[in-house]
């Protein structure tokens, strides 16, 4: 599989948590809060990993085989990336993180359609083949389109005021938000609805504050048998909104 080497794999239990939902439902935010309060958790955001690989901002380029210009165009247009690009790279990253002592893998915004579910299942099979027990948990972080639009507009204003438009992500625009919303409405939501029972989908309503959402999320996952940090999460000041 690569450089990662899991010690005593038969004694290791891994929770793989998929956080899904529409744009600005809080998927990435909740993943970040979790890993900040849990030393054995790691956040994997496939879309961000690929953006950073294209821009040379992480050490994962060796794990992915792609044509950079096409991949960048797909990401900017909110098109779903070919699953073959993700499979080997994410599998290696997951094994490496487990070898480093991570026991909870939080994946934000993926899998989100049929092809990526097949890739996800393949990744889990590869991880299990390394020896550990792997449990999967699929969460739908539910927010209305109006709620997600309000959050997007508020966050966009904050980013522009703090850093200017030149520091924004290329799809941090009203047009980009619309494309991502369309992708969710036409592909991801029907996918989640179709596979609800198969996945054992856990629905968590995105609350008015990040703290309330985190408490709801961890409680629902504990009920589903996932190991989570005990007690209420400690959030940084900027996240207590």
C-alpha positions in Angstrom: 0.0 0.0 0.0 2.9 2.4 0.6 4.9 4.0 3.4 2.2 3.7 6.1 2.6 0.8 8.5 -0.2 0.1 11.0 1.1 -1.4 14.2 -0.9 -4.3 15.7 -3.7 -3.7 13.1 -6.0 -6.5 14.5 -6.3 -4.5 17.7 -7.1 -1.2 16.0 -10.7 0.1 15.5 -11.3 2.9 13.0 -14.4 5.1 12.7 -14.9 6.6 9.2 -17.4 9.4 9.4 -18.9 10.9 6.2 -20.4 14.4 6.7 -22.7 15.3 3.9 -25.1 18.2 3.2 -25.6 21.2 1.0 -23.1 24.0 0.6 -22.6 26.0 3.8 -24.6 23.4 5.9 -21.4 23.3 8.1 -19.7 20.1 6.9 -16.1 21.3 6.8 -16.7 23.6 9.9 -17.9 20.7 12.0 -15.0 18.4 10.8 -12.5 21.2 11.8 -14.1 21.6 15.2 -14.0 17.9 15.8 -10.3 17.4 15.0 -9.4 20.5 17.2 -10.9 18.7 20.2 -9.9 15.1 19.4 -6.2 14.2 19.0 -7.0 10.9 17.4 -9.2 12.4 14.7 -8.2 13.6 11.2 -10.2 15.6 8.7 -10.1 14.7 5.0 -11.8 17.0 2.6 -11.3 15.4 -0.9 -12.1 18.6 -2.7 -9.7 20.7 -0.7 -7.1 18.0 -0.9 -7.3 18.1 -4.7 -7.2 21.9 -4.8 -4.1 21.9 -2.6 -2.5 19.2 -4.7 -3.1 21.3 -7.9 -1.6 24.3 -6.1 1.3 22.3 -4.6 0.2 23.1 -1.0 0.4 19.6 0.5 2.6 16.6 0.2 0.1 14.4 -1.5 0.9 15.0 -5.2 2.8 11.7 -5.5 -0.5 9.8 -4.6 -2.6 11.3 -7.5 -2.4 10.7 -11.2 -4.2 13.6 -13.0 -3.9 16.3 -15.6 -3.7 19.5 -13.5 -5.5 21.9 -15.9 -8.5 19.6 -16.4 -8.7 18.9 -12.7 -8.6 22.6 -11.8 -11.4 23.3 -14.4 -13.6 20.5 -12.9 -13.1 21.8 -9.4 -13.9 25.4 -10.4 -17.0 24.4 -12.3 -18.2 22.2 -9.3 -18.1 19.1 -11.5 -17.7 15.8 -9.8 -14.1 14.5 -10.2 -13.5 11.1 -11.7 -13.5 8.6 -8.9 -10.4 6.9 -10.3 -8.4 10.1 -9.5 -9.4 9.8 -5.8 -9.2 6.1 -5.2 -5.5 5.3 -4.8 -4.6 8.7 -3.4 -7.3 8.7 -0.6 -6.6 5.1 0.2 -2.9 5.9 0.8 -3.7 9.0 2.8 -6.1 7.1 5.1 -3.6 4.3 5.7 -0.8 6.7 6.5 -3.0 8.6 9.0 -4.0 5.4 10.8 -0.3 4.5 10.9 0.3 7.8 12.6 -2.2 7.0 15.3 -5.4 8.5 14.0 -8.5 6.4 14.8 -11.3 8.7 13.5 -11.4 9.8 9.9 -13.8 12.6 9.2 -14.6 13.1 5.5 -16.4 16.3 4.6 -18.7 16.3 1.6 -18.0 12.9 0.2 -19.1 10.4 -1.1 -21.9 12.4 -2.8 -23.0 10.4 -5.8 -23.0 6.8 -7.1 -19.4 6.7 -8.5 -17.9 8.2 -5.3 -19.8 5.7 -3.1 -18.2 2.9 -5.1 -14.8 4.5 -4.5 -15.6 5.0 -0.8 -16.5 1.4 -0.4 -13.3 0.4 -2.1 -11.3 2.6 0.3 -12.9 1.0 3.3 -12.2 -2.4 1.9 -8.6 -1.5 1.4 -8.3 -0.2 4.9 -9.9 -3.3 6.3 -7.4 -5.4 4.3 -4.7 -3.8 6.3 -6.1 -5.5 9.4 -8.1 -3.0 11.6 -11.8 -3.1 12.3 -13.5 -0.3 10.4 -16.9 1.2 11.2 -18.6 3.6 8.8 -21.1 6.3 9.8 -22.9 8.5 7.2 -24.4 11.8 8.4 -26.7 14.2 6.5 -26.2 17.6 8.0 -29.5 19.2 7.0 -30.0 22.9 6.3 -32.4 24.6 4.0 -31.3 26.3 0.8 -32.3 29.6 2.3 -30.2 29.0 5.4 -27.1 27.9 3.3 -27.5 31.0 1.1 -27.6 33.3 4.1 -24.5 31.7 5.6 -22.7 32.0 2.3 -23.5 35.7 1.9 -22.5 36.4 5.5 -19.2 34.5 5.1 -18.4 36.1 1.8 -18.8 39.6 3.2 -16.6 38.6 6.2 -13.8 37.2 3.9 -13.9 40.3 1.6 -13.7 42.7 4.6 -10.8 40.7 6.1 -8.7 39.7 3.1 -10.1 41.3 -0.1 -11.4 39.5 -3.1 -8.0 38.4 -4.3 -7.7 36.0 -1.4 -11.0 34.3 -2.1 -11.4 30.8 -3.5 -12.1 30.9 -7.2 -15.6 29.5 -6.7 -16.4 31.8 -3.7 -18.9 33.8 -5.9 -22.7 33.9 -6.2 -22.2 31.9 -9.4 -20.0 29.3 -7.7 -22.5 29.0 -4.9 -25.3 28.5 -7.4 -23.3 25.7 -9.2 -22.6 23.9 -6.0 -26.2 24.2 -4.9 -27.4 22.8 -8.2 -24.9 19.9 -7.9 -26.3 19.1 -4.5 -30.0 19.4 -5.6 -29.6 17.3 -8.7 -27.0 14.7 -7.7 -26.2 14.5 -4.0 -29.7 14.8 -2.4 -31.2 12.2 -4.7 -28.2 9.9 -4.0 -28.6 10.3 -0.2 -32.4 9.7 -0.5 -31.9 6.6 -2.6 -29.2 5.0 -0.3 -30.7 6.2 3.0 -31.3 2.7 4.4 -28.3 1.1 2.8 -26.0 3.7 4.4 -27.8 3.8 7.7 -28.0 7.6 7.1 -28.0 9.7 10.3 -29.8 13.1 9.8 -28.6 15.9 12.0 -30.3 19.4 11.7 -27.7 22.2 11.4 -28.4 24.4 14.3 -28.2 28.3 14.6 -24.8 28.0 16.2 -21.8 25.9 15.5 -21.6 24.7 19.1 -25.2 23.5 19.1 -24.6 21.7 15.8 -21.5 20.0 17.2 -23.3 18.8 20.3 -26.1 17.4 18.1 -23.7 15.7 15.8 -21.6 14.0 18.5 -24.7 12.8 20.3 -26.1 11.3 17.2 -22.9 9.5 16.3 -22.5 8.1 19.8 -25.9 6.6 19.5 -24.7 5.0 16.3 -21.8 3.4 18.0 -19.1 5.9 17.0 -16.3 6.8 19.4 -16.4 10.5 20.0 -14.8 13.0 22.4 -16.7 13.0 25.7 -18.5 16.1 27.0 -19.3 19.3 25.2 -16.7 20.4 22.7 -14.5 23.4 23.5 -14.7 25.8 20.6 -12.4 28.7 19.8 -13.9 32.1 20.3 -14.5 32.7 16.6 -16.5 29.5 16.3 -19.0 30.3 19.1 -21.5 31.9 16.8 
